[in-house]
Amino acid sequence: MAPEQLLNNKQTEKQEVKGYFETTGFDRWNRIYSDSDDVNKVQRNIRIGHQKTVDEVLDWVKTSNELTNVSFCDAGCGVGSLSLPLAAMGAGSIQASDISDAMAKEAERRARDAGLNMAKLNFSASDLESIRGSFHTVCCLDVFIHYPQPAAEEMVKHLCSLTEERLIVSFAPYTPLLALLKGIGQLFPGPSKTTRAYTLKEAGIVKAAEACGFKLVRRSLNQAPFYFSRLIEFRKA
């Protein structure tokens, strides 16, 4: 496929993702990432699985003693599932962004309602490619599902360029078992979910980070029914 066509396809997919999370997707995932009882069994299990991933990241941050006076970037923050507890724990500063303006505004609303120190929190609407700055720790959780392998690897490299010390990412891992399914979309709720969803080969993600001078220091697999997420922490070598 010609480079121009690849670029056009990428832009089309990005607009689909943005449009989804501004409308139907926002309503659905805002419920999933909340205490609402208005979710089905699949959605509840995804909530549980995602929370496992968030809790493990918080535990990694806590045990590393790198929190106070540390700058964080929460790339693809959603409704603030990671940003808010990081702020509550005493993170130095947090730059949080999401491709959906509705998601970013909901995260900010939740932060204000929780009484968090907004001087240390900044929410904005931005795709991953447009994030700029320099941060001690960059986190990108369960966002790469919207990126095919080559694009996800490029995003890892971009996030590495923003990272002074630590990069934490999670993604749906490619496995033979998942490859036997009709598609990873079956793992997610609702027939109206129109965005594409991708599983990724871990070796490619690791190689991309290593090319930028980072090394894998720990990894885990969080799962619940209908949820699979490989979590990896990279450190600057």
N, C-alpha and C positions, 0 to 999 in steps of 0.2 A: 504494500500500500504506500502511495506517495506521501512524503512528509506533510504536504498541504492537507491531504485528506485526513491524516492522523490528527493534525491540529484541529480541523473542523469537527471530527468525531469527539475529541476531548472537550471542546467548547460546548458541543451539543449535550454531552453527558453532564457537564458541570451545570448547565442551565436546567436540565431535568432534575438534578439533585436539589438545586436551589429552589426550584419551583415546588417540588414535592415537600420540602421541609418548611416552606412558607405557608402551605395550605393543609392538605390531608395529613401529610407526614407530621406536621407540627402538632396537630390535635392528637394523633395517635401516640407519638413518642413523648409528648408532654404528660400524657396519662401514664404511660409505662414507667417513666422516670419520676414517679410521685408516689404518694400513699393512696391514690385513688383505688377504689374497689371496682371501678368501671373498666376492667380488663378481663380478657379471657385467659384460659389456662396457659396457652402458649406465651402470651404477653407477660403473664406473671412470672413464668420461668425465665424469660429473657431478662426481666427486671432483676431476678435473683442472680443470674449469671453475670450480668454487667456489674452489679454491686460487689460480687466477689472480686472482679478485676479491680474496681476502684479501691476496695478495702485493702487489697494486696499492695497496690501502689502506695497508699497511705502508710502501710506498715513498713514498706521499704524506705520511704522518706523518713519516717520516725526513727527507725533503727540506725539510719545513716548519720543522724544528728546534723543534717543539713537542711535546716528549715528557717530558723530565725535569720533575718538579714540576707536570705537567699531569694533570688529572683526566679520566678516561674513563668513559663509560657504554656498555657493550656490550649493547644491547637485543635480546633473542632470541639469546643467546650460543651455543645448541646445546651441543656438547661442548668449547667453548673454542677453536675454530679461530683466532679473532682475539685473544681475551683472553690466551691463553698466550704467543704471540709478542710481544704488546705488553708484557707483564710482563717477558719475557726481555730485551727491548730497553731496559728501564729506565723504563717509564711511571711517573708519580708515584703514581697510584692508579687502580684499575679496579673499577667496580661492574658486575657481570655478572649478568644474569638471563635466565631462560627460562620459558615457560609450563609446561614439563614439569619436575617435580621430579627425575625420573630423569636428564634431560639436565644439569640444573644440578649434580647430585651427581657425575655422570661428569666434568664439566668440572673440578670441585674435586679429584676423585681424580687426574685427569691432571696438574693443577697441582702437587699434593703430590708425585706420583711424579717430576715433573720437577725437584723441588727449588727451586721458585720461592718468592719472598718472600711468604708468605701474609698478612703484615701489610698489604700493599698490594693484596690481592685479596679481593673479597667476592663470593660466589656465592649466589644466592637464586632461588626459584621465584616468578615473577610474570608476568602478562600485560603487554603494552605499556601498556595504559591505566592500570595501577596503579603504574607507575614514578614515583617522586617524587625530587626533589633538584635540584641545580644542578651542571652539569659543563662543563668547558671544551669537551670534544668528546664528541658522542654519535654512536655508530655503530649502524646497523641493517641488517644484510646478509642478503639473500635471505629475509626474513621476510614482506614484504608480499604474497608469493604466496598467503598465506592470507586476504587482505583484498580485497574488491571495491573498485572505484574510490572511491566516496564514503568508505568507512571508511578506506581507505589515506590519503586526503587529510586526514582528521581526525587520523590517527595522526601524519602529518608535522607538523601544527600542534601536537600534544601534545609531540612530541619537540623541536620548536623551543622550546617553553616551558621545557624542561630545559637548553637549550644556551646557554652564555655566548658562544661564539665560532664553533664549527664543527660542522656536521651532515653526516654521510656516510651515504648510503643506497644500497641496490641493490635492484632489482626486475626481474621478467620484463617486458620492454617489449612493448606491443601493436604489432604490425606486420601488414600485410595478409597476409604469408606465414604467420605463426602463426595468423591468423584463419581461414585456409583449412583448417587441421588440424581434426580432430574436436574436439580440446580439448587444452589444455596438459598434461593428465594423461598424454597419450601420450608426453610427453618424460621422464617419470619412471618409475622401475623398479617392477615388481611389480603384479600384478592386485589385490592386497589393499590398495593405497593408497586409502583411502576418503575422505580429506579433499578438499575442493574446491581448485582451483588457479586463480589469476587472473593474466591479463596486465593491465598498467596503461598508461594513456596518460601519457607523460612530461609533456605540457603541463599536465595537472592536478596532478601532483606538484610541478612547478616553481611553478605559481601558488599552491599552498597554502603553500609556503615563503616566497614573496615577500610573501604577505599577512601574514606574521609578522615581516617586516623582514629577511629573508635574501635573498642573491643567489647565483645559480649562478656558481661560479668555475672548475670544470672537470668534465668528464664523459668517460666512456669506455664501450665495449661489450666485455664479455668473453664469449667463446663457445667452446664445444667441442661436439662432437656430443652432442645431447640437453641442451644447457645454453646459455641465453641470459640475460645479466644486464646491465642498464644500471646503471652506477655514477656517482653524482653527489656532488660536494662543494659544500655551501652554506656561505657565511660571513655573519655578521651584518653588515648593510650599515652 
